[in-house]
């Protein structure tokens, strides 16, 4: 099979060499540069990429992605869309070709969107930006996605072992996202995904009332049926109410979030944090244990790193400690430390809990 990589970029010179080395397993690399001023096109060309320079005005991510896809030769079998601040682990092509059976239209692979300060994985989900040459076009001005334009339903495969890491430039601005999301909703007011993203963006900006209004619109939409995303909207509504000091409505929406998606850890952990803020230690213990009953990490992007790190065991250890269950508290703190071995606070807590358990045993 002929495998081609395509991308858009602007001022990505710091990532060029790493990216090109990672993409070297492909048969061709095609890049649309949208106006770099740091020499990115020349660096890419020198390392073997075919580069086209074109400014997109007015700026839209979907327009840029579609222009970059058009650069891929028509005889390509598999198109792999990545960004320059991402890179595959070696051996990705062989894994992809092994999974790409006859009639496949799209492939999903494991994606690490960010990393924690200690180097451990942060937000992890399964990405779907690999597809056949025809039958696809990119949609939405921002948070763009490849949309199927072919007949019937596309055939998707999951590529086990294929891993893409995202090592972003922390200084890069995302100020264009909000106006582009507002444009997305204006263009397609019935698109539930865009509505959720816009409400979430308002939440990120601390625009609490707008976040609540927009996210309530999302969960009331007839086509907003994906429980994971509905649950996320409910959680952001709860957090916005908390920021406004309205704890009653926050608690109500947290319960709704749990009821919406009992298969996710995240709503239980939001509730556990709420209980922690009220020093309701039995509540903390209950909801962290409910979260920990979910042992398999979902493949969707609605999956936050904190819920799958040390936090559930950390909060559980505190709840058990404050309710007099010393041995269980120690056990939970030990598991928290296994997941965050450099966390000095967890280390100190564990030492105190061990000492407390020994002292209490001596009194008996």
C-alpha positions as CSV (number, residue, x, y, z in Angstrom):
1,X,0.0,0.0,0.0
2,X,1.0,3.6,-0.6
3,X,1.0,5.5,2.7
4,X,1.2,9.3,2.6
5,X,1.4,11.8,5.5
6,X,-0.1,15.3,5.1
7,X,-0.1,18.3,7.4
8,X,-0.6,22.0,7.8
9,X,1.9,24.3,9.6
10,X,3.0,27.8,10.5
11,X,6.3,28.7,12.2
12,X,7.0,25.1,13.4
13,X,10.8,25.1,12.7
14,X,11.6,23.8,16.2
15,X,9.6,20.6,15.5
16,X,10.6,19.9,11.8
17,X,13.5,17.5,12.3
18,X,11.7,15.3,14.9
19,X,8.5,15.2,12.9
20,X,10.2,14.3,9.6
21,X,12.1,11.5,11.3
22,X,8.9,10.2,12.7
23,X,7.1,10.4,9.4
24,X,9.9,8.9,7.4
25,X,8.1,5.5,7.3
26,X,5.6,7.0,4.9
27,X,6.0,6.9,1.1
28,X,5.5,10.7,0.9
29,X,5.1,13.7,3.1
30,X,3.0,16.7,1.9
31,X,2.7,19.9,3.8
32,X,0.7,23.1,3.4
33,X,2.6,26.0,5.0
34,X,0.2,28.8,5.8
35,X,2.7,31.6,6.2
36,X,5.7,30.7,8.2
37,X,8.3,33.4,8.9
38,X,10.9,31.2,10.7
39,X,12.2,29.1,7.7
40,X,9.9,26.1,8.2
41,X,9.2,25.5,4.5
42,X,12.9,25.4,3.6
43,X,13.7,23.0,6.5
44,X,10.9,20.7,5.5
45,X,11.9,20.7,1.8
46,X,15.6,20.0,2.7
47,X,14.4,16.9,4.7
48,X,12.3,15.5,1.8
49,X,8.8,16.9,2.3
50,X,6.8,18.4,-0.6
51,X,5.8,21.8,0.6
52,X,3.2,24.3,-0.8
53,X,2.9,27.8,0.7
54,X,-0.5,29.4,0.8
55,X,-2.1,31.8,3.1
56,X,-5.7,31.0,4.1
57,X,-7.9,34.1,4.5
58,X,-10.2,34.2,6.4
59,X,-8.5,31.6,8.5
60,X,-10.3,28.3,9.0
61,X,-8.8,25.0,10.0
62,X,-11.1,22.9,7.8
63,X,-10.2,24.9,4.7
64,X,-6.5,24.5,5.4
65,X,-6.8,20.8,6.1
66,X,-8.8,20.3,2.8
67,X,-6.1,22.2,0.9
68,X,-3.4,20.0,2.4
69,X,-5.3,16.8,1.7
70,X,-5.6,17.9,-2.0
71,X,-1.8,17.8,-2.1
72,X,-1.7,14.0,-1.5
73,X,-1.4,12.0,-4.8
74,X,-4.6,10.4,-6.0
75,X,-2.9,6.9,-6.0
76,X,-2.4,7.0,-2.3
77,X,-4.1,4.2,-0.4
78,X,-3.8,5.6,3.2
79,X,-3.7,9.2,4.2
80,X,-2.2,10.1,7.6
81,X,-2.9,13.5,9.0
82,X,-0.7,14.8,11.8
83,X,0.6,18.1,13.1
84,X,4.3,19.0,13.3
85,X,4.3,19.0,17.1
86,X,3.3,15.3,17.1
87,X,5.3,12.2,16.4
88,X,4.7,8.5,16.0
89,X,6.5,5.8,17.9
90,X,8.7,3.8,15.5
91,X,7.1,0.9,13.6
92,X,3.8,2.7,13.2
93,X,3.5,1.9,9.4
94,X,3.8,-1.9,9.8
95,X,1.1,-1.8,12.5
96,X,-1.2,0.3,10.3
97,X,-0.8,-1.9,7.2
98,X,-1.4,-5.0,9.3
99,X,-4.7,-3.6,10.6
100,X,-5.8,-2.0,7.3
101,X,-7.8,-4.9,5.7
102,X,-9.6,-4.7,2.4
103,X,-12.4,-2.1,2.4
104,X,-11.1,-0.1,5.4
105,X,-11.9,3.6,5.3
106,X,-10.5,4.9,8.6
107,X,-8.1,3.9,11.3
108,X,-8.0,4.8,15.0
109,X,-4.8,4.8,17.1
110,X,-3.8,5.7,20.6
111,X,-3.0,9.4,21.1
112,X,-1.4,11.1,24.1
113,X,-2.5,14.7,23.9
114,X,-0.3,16.0,26.8
115,X,2.2,14.9,29.4
116,X,2.4,15.6,33.1
117,X,5.3,17.5,34.6
118,X,6.9,14.2,35.8
119,X,6.9,12.9,32.2
120,X,4.0,10.5,32.7
121,X,1.1,10.5,30.2
122,X,-1.7,13.0,30.8
123,X,-4.8,13.1,28.6
124,X,-5.0,9.9,26.5
125,X,-7.6,8.9,24.0
126,X,-8.0,7.3,20.5
127,X,-7.6,9.5,17.5
128,X,-9.1,9.0,14.0
129,X,-7.2,11.1,11.5
130,X,-6.0,8.3,9.2
131,X,-8.3,7.6,6.3
132,X,-8.6,6.4,2.7
133,X,-7.7,8.8,-0.1
134,X,-11.3,9.5,-1.2
135,X,-14.6,9.8,0.6
136,X,-13.4,12.3,3.2
137,X,-13.5,16.1,3.7
138,X,-12.6,18.2,6.7
139,X,-15.4,20.1,8.4
140,X,-15.7,23.0,11.0
141,X,-13.6,26.1,11.3
142,X,-11.9,24.8,14.5
143,X,-11.8,21.5,16.2
144,X,-12.1,20.2,12.7
145,X,-12.8,16.6,11.9
146,X,-12.7,14.4,8.8
147,X,-16.2,13.7,7.7
148,X,-17.2,10.8,5.6
149,X,-18.8,11.7,2.2
150,X,-18.8,8.2,0.7
151,X,-21.7,5.8,0.5
152,X,-23.0,3.9,3.6
153,X,-21.0,3.8,6.8
154,X,-17.2,3.9,6.8
155,X,-15.4,0.9,7.9
156,X,-13.1,1.7,10.8
157,X,-10.3,-0.3,12.3
158,X,-8.4,0.1,15.6
159,X,-4.6,-0.2,15.3
160,X,-3.3,-1.8,18.4
161,X,0.2,-0.6,19.4
162,X,0.2,2.4,17.2
163,X,1.0,5.5,19.3
164,X,1.1,9.2,18.5
165,X,2.5,11.7,21.0
166,X,1.7,15.4,21.2
167,X,4.4,17.6,22.5
168,X,3.0,21.1,22.1
169,X,4.6,24.5,22.3
170,X,3.1,25.9,25.6
171,X,3.6,29.4,24.4
172,X,1.3,28.9,21.4
173,X,-1.9,31.0,21.5
174,X,-5.3,29.5,21.3
175,X,-7.0,33.0,21.2
176,X,-8.5,32.2,17.7
177,X,-10.5,29.2,19.0
178,X,-13.3,31.1,20.7
179,X,-14.3,33.3,17.7
180,X,-14.0,30.3,15.4
181,X,-16.2,28.2,17.7
182,X,-18.8,30.9,17.7
183,X,-18.6,30.9,13.9
184,X,-19.0,27.1,13.9
185,X,-22.2,27.3,16.0
186,X,-23.5,30.2,13.8
187,X,-22.9,28.1,10.7
188,X,-24.4,24.9,12.1
189,X,-26.6,25.7,15.1
190,X,-27.9,22.1,15.1
191,X,-24.5,20.5,15.5
192,X,-24.4,19.2,19.0
193,X,-20.6,18.7,19.0
194,X,-19.9,22.4,18.2
195,X,-22.3,23.5,20.9
196,X,-20.5,21.4,23.5
197,X,-17.1,22.7,22.4
198,X,-18.3,26.3,22.5
199,X,-19.8,25.9,26.0
200,X,-16.6,24.3,27.1
201,X,-14.5,27.2,25.7
202,X,-16.7,29.7,27.6
203,X,-15.9,27.7,30.7
204,X,-12.2,27.8,29.9
205,X,-12.4,31.6,29.7
206,X,-14.2,31.9,33.0
207,X,-17.4,33.1,31.3
208,X,-19.6,31.2,33.7
209,X,-23.0,32.4,32.7
210,X,-22.4,31.9,29.0
211,X,-20.9,28.5,29.7
212,X,-24.0,27.4,31.7
213,X,-26.4,28.8,29.0
214,X,-24.6,27.2,26.1
215,X,-24.0,23.8,27.7
216,X,-27.6,23.6,28.8
217,X,-28.5,24.2,25.2
218,X,-26.2,21.3,24.3
219,X,-27.8,18.8,26.6
220,X,-31.3,19.8,25.5
221,X,-30.6,19.2,21.8
222,X,-32.4,16.2,20.3
223,X,-29.3,15.0,18.5
224,X,-27.1,15.3,21.6
225,X,-27.3,11.6,22.4
226,X,-23.7,10.6,23.2
227,X,-23.7,10.1,27.0
228,X,-19.9,10.8,27.4
229,X,-20.2,14.3,25.9
230,X,-23.5,15.0,27.6
231,X,-21.9,14.1,30.9
232,X,-19.0,16.4,30.2
233,X,-21.4,19.3,29.6
234,X,-23.1,18.6,32.9
235,X,-19.8,18.6,34.7
236,X,-18.8,21.9,33.2
237,X,-22.2,23.3,34.2
238,X,-21.6,22.2,37.8
239,X,-18.1,23.7,37.8
240,X,-19.5,27.0,36.5
241,X,-22.1,27.1,39.2
242,X,-19.4,26.4,41.8
243,X,-17.4,29.3,40.5
244,X,-20.5,31.5,40.9
245,X,-20.9,30.2,44.5
246,X,-24.1,28.3,43.7
247,X,-23.4,25.0,45.4
248,X,-27.0,23.7,45.4
249,X,-27.2,23.8,41.5
250,X,-23.6,22.5,41.3
251,X,-24.5,19.4,43.3
252,X,-27.7,18.9,41.3
253,X,-25.7,18.9,38.0
254,X,-23.1,16.6,39.4
255,X,-25.7,14.0,40.3
256,X,-27.1,14.4,36.8
257,X,-23.6,13.9,35.3
258,X,-23.2,10.6,37.2
259,X,-26.6,9.4,36.1
260,X,-25.7,10.2,32.5
261,X,-22.5,8.3,32.3
262,X,-22.0,5.8,35.1
263,X,-19.3,4.1,33.0
264,X,-16.9,7.1,33.3
265,X,-14.6,7.9,36.3
266,X,-14.8,11.7,35.7
267,X,-18.2,12.5,37.1
268,X,-17.5,10.4,40.3
269,X,-14.2,12.3,40.8
270,X,-15.9,15.7,40.3
271,X,-18.4,14.6,43.0
272,X,-15.5,13.3,45.3
273,X,-13.8,16.7,45.0
274,X,-17.1,18.4,45.9
275,X,-17.5,16.2,49.0
276,X,-13.8,16.9,49.8
277,X,-14.6,20.7,49.8
278,X,-17.3,20.0,52.4
279,X,-15.1,17.6,54.4
280,X,-17.7,14.9,53.9
281,X,-15.2,12.1,54.2
282,X,-17.7,9.3,53.9
283,X,-18.9,10.9,50.6
284,X,-15.3,11.2,49.4
285,X,-14.7,7.5,50.2
286,X,-17.9,6.4,48.4
287,X,-17.4,8.3,45.2
288,X,-13.7,7.6,44.8
289,X,-14.4,3.9,45.3
290,X,-17.2,4.1,42.6
291,X,-14.6,5.7,40.3
292,X,-12.0,3.0,41.0
293,X,-14.6,0.3,40.1
294,X,-14.1,1.4,36.5
295,X,-10.9,-0.4,35.6
296,X,-10.7,0.0,31.9
297,X,-9.7,3.4,30.5
298,X,-12.1,4.5,27.8
299,X,-10.9,5.2,24.2
300,X,-12.8,8.4,23.9
301,X,-11.4,11.9,24.5
302,X,-13.7,12.3,27.5
303,X,-11.0,10.9,29.7
304,X,-9.1,13.2,32.0
305,X,-5.6,12.2,33.2
306,X,-6.3,13.1,36.9
307,X,-9.0,10.5,37.1
308,X,-6.6,7.8,35.9
309,X,-3.6,8.9,38.0
310,X,-3.0,9.1,41.7
311,X,-5.9,11.4,42.6
312,X,-8.6,8.7,43.3
313,X,-6.3,6.8,45.6
314,X,-5.0,10.0,47.2
315,X,-8.5,11.3,48.0
316,X,-9.6,7.9,49.2
317,X,-6.6,7.6,51.5
318,X,-7.5,11.0,53.1
319,X,-11.2,10.0,53.5
320,X,-10.3,6.7,55.1
321,X,-7.8,8.4,57.4
322,X,-10.3,10.9,58.7
323,X,-12.9,8.2,59.3
324,X,-10.6,6.1,61.4
325,X,-9.8,3.3,58.9
326,X,-6.0,3.5,59.2
327,X,-4.9,0.3,57.5
328,X,-7.1,0.9,54.5
329,X,-5.9,4.5,54.4
330,X,-2.3,3.3,54.3
331,X,-3.1,0.9,51.5
332,X,-4.7,3.6,49.4
333,X,-1.9,6.1,50.0
334,X,0.6,3.4,48.9
335,X,-1.2,3.0,45.6
336,X,-1.4,6.8,45.2
337,X,2.4,6.9,45.6
338,X,3.0,4.1,43.1
339,X,1.2,6.3,40.5
340,X,3.0,9.6,41.6
341,X,6.3,8.4,43.1
342,X,7.8,12.0,43.2
343,X,4.8,13.6,45.0
344,X,6.2,14.8,48.3
345,X,2.8,15.6,49.8
346,X,1.6,12.0,49.2
347,X,4.9,10.7,50.7
348,X,4.4,12.8,53.9
349,X,0.8,11.7,54.1
350,X,1.8,8.1,53.9
351,X,4.4,8.5,56.6
352,X,1.8,10.1,58.9
353,X,-0.8,7.5,58.2
354,X,1.7,4.7,58.9
355,X,2.7,6.3,62.1
356,X,-0.9,6.8,63.1
357,X,-1.7,3.2,62.4
358,X,1.2,2.0,64.5
359,X,0.3,4.3,67.4
360,X,-3.3,3.2,67.4
361,X,-2.2,-0.4,67.4
362,X,0.0,0.2,70.4
363,X,-2.9,1.7,72.3
364,X,-5.0,-1.5,71.8
